[in-house]
Amino acid sequence: MNKDIVIVSGGANGLGLSLTKKLINQGYYVCVIDQDKEASNELKNTYLDKVSIYNGDISDEEFIINTIDDINKKGNIIGLINNAGEPSFKLPKDYVKKDIDTCFKGLYGMIMLTGNLLKIKEENIRIVNVMSSAALRGNKGESVYCATKWGEKGYTESLKVAYKGTSVKVIGVYPGGINTNFYKNSRDYVSLEKQHTFMNPDDVAEVIISNVFNNINLTVSDIIIERNQSN
């Protein structure tokens, strides 16, 4: 395989799907990690030899190790977009362990995907950690979700320090609400009507890809993306 490879976790749905499509359209080969087999099959049937699919749980260490090892055999990995994650929106007193585990999967996956990739390649690679504006402020209905996103931000900032001055570039992305099925299990918190006022995932993906994967001699360190608010 001669083409450059970008790995996208959560790449079969929502913002991840938009990122995958834009990368493919720009000529990259995309390796998608996603637990949704139905959406993954649809993606594979659409793009055939331009994408590889890895179905599994990003918090499963053995799955991540085997996945990164297999992707490394396919060609030149130039990027990792840590995008996968699941929310749980509740008041602080209402969280139970299951909700906490759900929120922390994204952080586990980010750490393990990044760490295992860096074991095999520590040069000429871009690591993009897609988090949330919840990593920048507290929200009363998102206490545990915010905790995981603040953890992801801390991990991202530490990566930047660890690889400062090298060709490993680390970019933190902090988007606000995006109009996707991310909120499908949280309709008491985000109604379908409210969701439709959020940002278009294709627009958000365009901002990310254009800033991260380009031939300009510069690196964008952080990308904060918020929707325009009407007065």
URUR-V885334 format. One record per residue. N is the residue number from 0. SS is DSSP state (~ for helix, > for strand, _ for the rest). Layout:
# URUR-V885334
N_SS + N_SS
This chain:
# URUR-V885334
0__ + 1__ + 2__ + 3_> + 4_> + 5_> + 6_> + 7_> + 8_> + 9__ + 10__ + 11__ + 12__ + 13_~ + 14_~ + 15_~ + 16_~ + 17_~ + 18_~ + 19_~ + 20_~ + 21_~ + 22_~ + 23_~ + 24_~ + 25__ + 26__ + 27__ + 28_> + 29_> + 30_> + 31_> + 32_> + 33__ + 34__ + 35__ + 36_~ + 37_~ + 38_~ + 39_~ + 40_~ + 41_~ + 42_~ + 43_~ + 44_~ + 45_~ + 46_~ + 47_~ + 48_~ + 49_~ + 50_> + 51_> + 52_> + 53_> + 54__ + 55__ + 56__ + 57__ + 58__ + 59__ + 60_~ + 61_~ + 62_~ + 63_~ + 64_~ + 65_~ + 66_~ + 67_~ + 68_~ + 69_~ + 70_~ + 71_~ + 72__ + 73__ + 74__ + 75_> + 76_> + 77_> + 78_> + 79_> + 80_> + 81_> + 82__ + 83__ + 84__ + 85__ + 86__ + 87__ + 88__ + 89_> + 90__ + 91_~ + 92_~ + 93_~ + 94__ + 95__ + 96_~ + 97_~ + 98_~ + 99_~ + 100_~ + 101_~ + 102_~ + 103_~ + 104_~ + 105_~ + 106_~ + 107_~ + 108_~ + 109_~ + 110_~ + 111_~ + 112_~ + 113_~ + 114_~ + 115_~ + 116_~ + 117_~ + 118_~ + 119_~ + 120__ + 121__ + 122__ + 123__ + 124_> + 125_> + 126_> + 127_> + 128_> + 129_> + 130__ + 131__ + 132_~ + 133_~ + 134_~ + 135__ + 136__ + 137__ + 138__ + 139__ + 140__ + 141_> + 142_~ + 143_~ + 144_~ + 145_~ + 146_~ + 147_~ + 148_~ + 149_~ + 150_~ + 151_~ + 152_~ + 153_~ + 154_~ + 155_~ + 156_~ + 157_~ + 158_~ + 159_~ + 160_~ + 161_~ + 162__ + 163__ + 164__ + 165__ + 166__ + 167_> + 168_> + 169_> + 170_> + 171_> + 172_> + 173_> + 174_> + 175__ + 176__ + 177_> + 178__ + 179__ + 180_~ + 181_~ + 182_~ + 183__ + 184__ + 185__ + 186__ + 187__ + 188__ + 189__ + 190__ + 191_~ + 192_~ + 193_~ + 194_~ + 195__ + 196__ + 197__ + 198_> + 199__ + 200_~ + 201_~ + 202_~ + 203_~ + 204_~ + 205_~ + 206_~ + 207_~ + 208_~ + 209_~ + 210_~ + 211_~ + 212__ + 213__ + 214__ + 215__ + 216__ + 217__ + 218__ + 219__ + 220__ + 221_> + 222_> + 223_> + 224_> + 225__ + 226__ + 227__ + 228__ + 229__ + 230__
